[in-house]
Amino acid sequence: MTDATTRAASGTAARNAESAASFTALYGTEPEGIWAAPGRVNLIGEYTDFNDGFVMPLALPHTARAAVARRTDGVLRLHSTDMPGGVVQLRVDELAPHAGHGWAAYPAGVVWALREAGHRVTGADIQLTSTVPTGAGLSSSAALEVVTALALNALFGLGLTASELAVLGQRAENAFVGVPCGVMDQMASACCTEGHLLYLDTRDLGSRQVPFDLAAQGLTLLVVDTRVKHALGDGAYAERRAGCEEGARILGIPALRDLPYDGLDAALEKLAAAGADESVLRFVRHVVSDNQRVEQVIALLDAGDAPAVGPVLTAGHVSLRDDLRVSCPELDLAVSAANGAGALGARMTGGGFGGSAIVLVDVAAAAAVTESVLEAFASAGYAAPGVFTAVPSAGARRLAPAAW
């Protein structure tokens, strides 16, 4: 074991012990385990998942962690070390969609979804902490959902697969919280593996782990957190989903995934002739072209040509900015400043309206590109963004056993 590995293991053990001690101080009993689920960054394929399309996310090293113990009295107690206020106490048999609860709606929604699916969850004490930035488009909510589902699956012996847990997490966010998201975020958190991208077909959840060793080609992937908080529950996301569904309905196909790229022009003419709103045409054009971009990226990676992915990322940003219209000035500036300083390509990632951009860059140019982005933000009078390297990391897992 190397010194670095030893230090990492020692640090993890210390954090686990700290989490266990904090749980015990809060609830008066020891947790039965500690679990973690990561946030994600999506390389390509945006707003395609609720259209049965293709996506290619990777898990980040940033995680939501949950220390959990079962209860048998129907009480659910939730606490977050990152949120103000104390313990949120609920009854599992009284959980109902759209009842509020703030941040606690995400783990509570998972309990509701499990029980709605017929799984006997009789209560729990849960303490959560997270290093996934909130509102940054990096799936902090999916991480909370997946880590809760993973822990309860283990403690109650439910026998659910990682994909099944992801689908339940999505149901919690859709039906309980009220955000009509697709399944990519939860699948990425639950199913990604270290050193890989997850090439995912969101229709049947078929997937392939794609090696993603940028360093071997002298590259790195930066994440630029604009610190502009986005909120997907404000109607803009739902509006785009409804527009995509309207486009598929007019075209007579189950989902936009079923429209091939070489049929896009004819489909847009059909939509226009049918009197579809101009926004529907734009949404359809983005989704079909972004599915094509996913296919381009997987072909390039399979061929070992990661540098050629850069222009595909930039093309994806233009589509998100102009057709889907989910970018913002800070995201546009991050992309233009990075590309102007020599990046291979860049785009916004996630739901947009704020959040983060990703930048593909030669390792040798990473510092200069970062500095250019920081200077551009300062010149524009924006708050300084956070910049870090996206390291393809492990998906959801158990961190610690019952014995500390």
N, C-alpha and C positions, 0 to 999 in steps of 0.2 A: 504493500500500500504506500503510495507516495505521500509526501508531507502535505501537499495540497488536499489530497483525498482525506487524509486523517483530520486536517483542520476543518474541512467541510462536514465530515461526519460528527466531529465534536461540536461544531456549531449547531447542527441540526438537533443533536441530542439535547443541547442546552435549551434551544427554543422549545422543544417538546416538553422538557421538564418545566419550563416557565409557563407554558400553556396549561399544563396539568395543574400546577400550583394555583394559577389564576382561576381556573375552573373550580377547584376545590374551595378556594376562598369565597367565591361567588355563590356556589350552590350547596356547599356543605358536604359534598361527596366527591369521590374521584371520578374522572371521565373513564369510559370504557375504551376509548381510543381517540386518536387524532388523525384526521384525514385532510388532504389538500386537493384542490382543483385549480387549474391555471386559467388565467386570461388568455386571449389569443390575439394575433394580428393576422389579417387576411391578405395573402399575397395578391390574389386576383379572383374576380368573380363576386361582384357586389350587387345586392338586390336580386340575385339569381336564385337564392335558395327557396323563397316562397313561390317561385315559378318552376319548381321541380328541376332546376338547373344544376350547374356544376360550380364548385368552389374549391379553393386551395389554401386553407389556413394553416398556421403553425401555432403551437402552444408557446407561451412566454414563460420565463422563470418566475414571473409574478403570480402569486397564488392567493386564493381564499383558503383559510384553514379553519377547521371546525373540530373542537373538542366536544364530545357527545356522550351522554349516558341515557339509557332507556328509562322510561317511566311506565307504570301500568295503571295510572289513575286518570288517564285522559287529558292530562295537563301538558301543554307545550310552553316551555319557557325559552325565550330567545334573548341573547345579549350580544352586542357588537362592541368590541373595544375601540372601533373607529367612529362610532356614531354617538351623539349626545343622548342623554337619557339613560334610564336604568333598564332593568329586565322587562321585556314585553311578555305578559302572560296571557295565554289563550287556551281555549278548550278545543281539542281536535274535532269533537262532534259538532262544534258550532262554527267551524271555519266556512266562510262563504265568499265567493268572488266579489271583487270590487268593493271590499269593505274597508279599504284604506290600509293602515298599519305601517305606512312608510317603507323603509328599507326592509322591515320584517316581513313584508308581503312576499318577498322572494323565497325565503326558506319556508314560511307558512304555506305558501302556494304549493310547494313540493309535497308537504304532508297531506294537504287537501287532494292533490292529484294522485298520490299513492292510495289514499283511502277510497277515492272515487273509482280507482281501477280494481278495487277489491282486496287490497293488501292491508293486513291488520297491523296498523301502527297505533300503538296505545298511548303515545306521549313521549316526550323527550326533553332533556335539558341540553341546550346547545349554546356554546359560546363561539362566536365567529371573530376572525380578524383577517384583514386582507391587505396585500401589497399591490393589488391591481388598481391602477388609478381610476377613480370614478368619473364618468362623463367624458372619458377620453376615447371612446370608440373601441375599447379593448376588452369588452365583454365582462365587466365586473359583475353584472347581474347574473350572467350564465354561470360564472364561477361559483357564486353563492348557491345557485340552484343545484349544480352538479355535486358540489361537496356535501350538501345536505342529503341529496338522494343517495350518494355513495355510502355515507355513514349509516343511514337508516336501512339501506339494503343489507349491509353487513350485520348490523346489530339485530335486526328482526328476521334475518335469514330468508330474505325474499327471493333470492336466486335470480335476480334480474341481470341482464347483460349490460355492458357499457352503453350500447346503442339504445337499449330500452330505457335506461336511466336518462339519457339525453332527451329522448322523446317526451318523457314525463316532465323533465325540466322545461321543455318548450311549452307543454300544455299548461304548466303552472304560470308561465309568463303570458301566454295568450289568453287563457280563460280566467285566471285568478287575478293577475296584475292588470291585464288589459292592454298589453303591447302585442300587436299582431306580427311578431317576428317569425322568421323561418327557423330551421333547425341547425343551421351551421354553427352558431356560437356554442350551443350545448354539445354538439358532436365533437367540435374541436377540443373543448375542455375535457370531455370524457374519453376521447379515443386517440388523440395525437400521441406520437411517440418521440422520444428524444432523437434529435438529429434529422428529423423528417418533416416534410409537409404532408398534410392529409388531403389527397385528391379524392373528393367526395361527390358522388351522385346523390343529390338530395331527394330524388324520387324514391329510390329503393334502398337508400343508405349503403349501397355498395361503395367500397373505398379501397384505396391503395396507398400504402405508406411510401412516399417518394423521398429518397435520400436528398438532403439539402445541405451540402457541405460547401458553402460559399468560400470559406477560407482556402480551400484547395485550389480555387481559381483566382485567388487574390482579391476577393470581393467581401463586402459586408453589407448588411441590411440595417439601416438606421430607422428608428421610430422617432418622429417629431411630434410630441404632444403639444398642441397649440395652447392648451389650457383654456380653450373656449369650450365650456361645458355644453354638451348636447343632451337633449331629452327626447326620446322617441315616442313618448306617450302624448305628444301635443297635437297629433292629427296628421302631421306631414308624412310620416311613414305609412300610416293607414291610407292616406290619399294615394300614394304611389302604388301600394298593393292593390287597391281598388281599381286604379287605372289599368294596371297590368291584367287584372282579371277581366275587365271590360274588353280589353283588346283581344284576349284569348276567346272570349265569348263571341265577339263579332266575327272572328276568323274561323270559328267552329272547331277549335282544338282544345284539348283538355288543359293545357298550360303552355306558356310561351316557350318552354323547353322543346315543344314539338314543332316549332317553326325553325326550319334549317336556315342557316345564314345565307345560302344562295337563293332563298325564297323571300328574303327580307324586303327587297324593293317592291315586289309584286304585292306583298302583304300590306305594306304601307299605302300603296295605291288603293287597295281594297278598303282599308280603314277610312281613308279620306273620302272615297266614294260613298261609304255608308254613313258619313256625317259624324265620324268619331271626333271628339275634341282633340285639338292640336296637342295637348299634353299627353293624351293616350298614344299618339304616334311617336312622340319623343320617348316615352317610357318603354314602348315596345322596341324601338331601335336600340336603346341602351341595353336592355336585357339580352336580346339576341346577339348583339355584337360582343357583349361581355362574356357570354357563353363561348363564343368563338375565341376570345382572347384567352380563356382558360385552356382551351384546346391548343392554342399556339404555345402557351407557356409550358404545358406538360410535354409537348413535342421537343421544345428547345432544351428542357432539363434532361429529358431522356437521351438527347443527342450530346449532352455535356457542354452545351453552349449557354451557360447562365448569363454572360454579358449581354446577349441578344434579348434577354427578357426586359431590359431597361426601357426601350422604346414602347414595348407593349404596355408597361405600367403607365407611362405618360399618356398613351392613347386612352387608356382606361380612365385617367383623371379627366381628360377633355370630355369624355362621354358623360361622366358623373357630373361635371360642372355644367355642361351645355344642354344635354338631353334630360338627364334626371333632375338636375338643378338642386343638388343636395350639398354642394360645397359652400364655402364661405370665404371672405377675403383673406383670413389668416391661413387657411389651407392652401388657397391659390398662391399666396406669397411663399409659403414653405416649398411648394413644388417648383415655382419659377426660380426662386433663389438657389435651390439645390441644383437644378438643371443648369442654371447659368454659371454655377461654380464648377461644373464638370461632372456632375453625377451622371450615371448611365440612364437613369430614369427615376420617376417619382410619381406618386399618386396619393390622394386621400384614401383612407381605409376605414371600414366600418360604416355606420349609418349616416355619417355626415352631419351637417349643420354645426360643425365644430368637431372636436375630437382630434384625431391624429392623422399624420401622413407617413408614408414609408418612402425610403430613399435607397435605391441600389447604387452602390458606389465602390470604386476601387479602394482597397484598404489604404493605399498611400495617399489618397485624396480625401479621406473621411474627415480629417481634422479641418482641412480648408473648407470643405462643404459645410460642415457644422458651423464654423465661424461665420461663413457667409449668411447662413440662415439666421443666426443670432443677430448679426449686424442689420440684416434686412428688417427684422422685427423691431429692433431698437429704432431704426430710422423711421419706421411707420408709426411709432408711438405705441406699439403693442407690448404687452407683458412678455417677458422672455419665455420662450418655449422650453420644455424639457426634451432632451435628446438622449437616447440610449440605443444600444445595439440589440436587435432582435435575435435571440439565441433559441433555436428550435429545441424545445424542452419537453419533458414528460407530461403526459396527461394525468388525469385524476388518479390518486393512489392513497393507500393508507400509509401514514408516517410512523405511527407508534402503536405498540401493543398496550395491553392493559397494565402491565407492570412497568413502573417508571424507574 
